[in-house]
Amino acid sequence: MRWLARFFLALSLPLLLAPIAPAGDGLALTPPMGWNSWNKFGCNVSEKLIRGTADAIEAGGLKDAGYQYVVIDDCWQVSRDATGKIVADPERFPSGIKAVADYVHSKGLKFGIYSDAGTLTCAKRPGSKDHEAQDAKTYAEWGVDYLKYDWCSTDGQDTRDSYARMSRALRASGRSIVFSICEWGGTKPWLWAQGIGHLWRATGDIQDCWDCGKSWGGMGVAHIIDIMADIHAYSGPGHWNDPDMLEVGNGGLTLAENRAHFSFWALFAAPLMAGNDLQAMTPEVREILTNREVIAVDQDPLGMQGRKVWDDGPREVWVKPLADGSKAVILFNRGTEESAFAARWEDVGLFPGGKAVVRDLWKKADVGTFDGRYEAKVEPHGVVMVKLTPQF
Ligand code: GLA
C-alpha cells in the first residue's frame, strides 16, 4: 500500500506547491483606475477628446500613478446597421472605435466603452437588450477592455438576469473585459453581483457638489460616503463597491472637499475613475489625483473597504486595514468649523498600549511616533489622512 500513498503524494505535490490562483477570472484584483468622459463632458464625446485624454494621462504623470482605463461613456453610439451591429457616431468618431482603441493601447493604456442593459441608454442611444452576444463580440473585435453597463429603459427586466446575460456574453467573447455594473444600487448588487461583474455602482449619480441631493436621485459626495459606510463587508479583490466616478477638479468642490472626496474613495477601495478634463487641470488637482500614498491605500492588495469606527456628531474616524498590518485612517470633519480630535488605537484596531509611527498622507511626511492616540486639527469638510504603522 505504501507505493499507493507515494503515488498519490507525487500526484498532489505539484498542486500543493503551485501558487494560489487568484479568485474568479483574475481581473480587477485591485480597484480599476482610469478616466471616464461622463462627469465633465456628458454627451460631448469624440475621438479627439479620447485621444487627447490618453495623451494627457501618459504625459501628465497619471499613467505612472496607476491610471489605466480610458472609458467613453454614453453617446458614442447612434444606431444599428442592417445586421444589428452597433454603429458609432460617424461625425464624432470618423476613424471608428477600433482606431480609437488602438490609439489608447499604443499609449500602454486600456480602453473602455459604455452600453445599457435595456432597449435604450440613459441618453436614449441604442441599448444592448437582445444584442448582448453580438455587442460583446463587437467590443472584443474593437479591443475593448472594460464595459460600463447601465440600467435605463429596462422596464420589466430583472437586474441579476440582465447583468448575468451580458456577463456570459463577455466571457464568451474571447477577450478579458472588466464588467462594470451600473444599476445605481437599487437592487443591492453587493448581494448578487459578485461573480457577475467586477464592480457595481452602489449609489445614485454623483454630483459635483458636497451635499446636494437631486429629486431624480443624483447625490453629493457627503451623501455617498454615508451609503458606502453600510456596505463595507461586500467589497474585495475582483468585486468592488463603486461609489461612482470622481468629481475631483470639476469646480464644484473646494480644495479641502476635493481632498476629502479622493481620500474617502481610496479608503473605500473604490474604482478611481477621474471625471475631469485631464487636458486642462490645475497643479492642485493634478497633485490630488496623483498622490501616490493615497492611491496606495486604494490599491492595497488586501482589498478591504474602510469603515467608520467612531463618531461624535460631525467628527468621525474611519479605518482601512492594509496588507502590511498598518492602518489607513481618516479623521473627517463634516462640520463648518475647524475642529481638533483624535483617532484612538482601540478604535482603529491597534493595541491600545502600543506605539505607532504616524505618516500624514497629504503632507507626505512622518509626523512622529505616538502612544495610544493621534490628534489633529481638521478643517471644515476636510480630512486628515494618516497611515499608522504599529511598532513592536
Ligand atoms: C446614468 C449613469 C451615469 C452615466 C449616464 C449616461 O445616469 O449612472 O454614470 O453613465 O447614465 O447617460
Residues whose N, C-alpha, C, O or C-beta is under 5 A from the ligand:
A	BS01	GLA	W38 D73 D74 C122 A123 D205
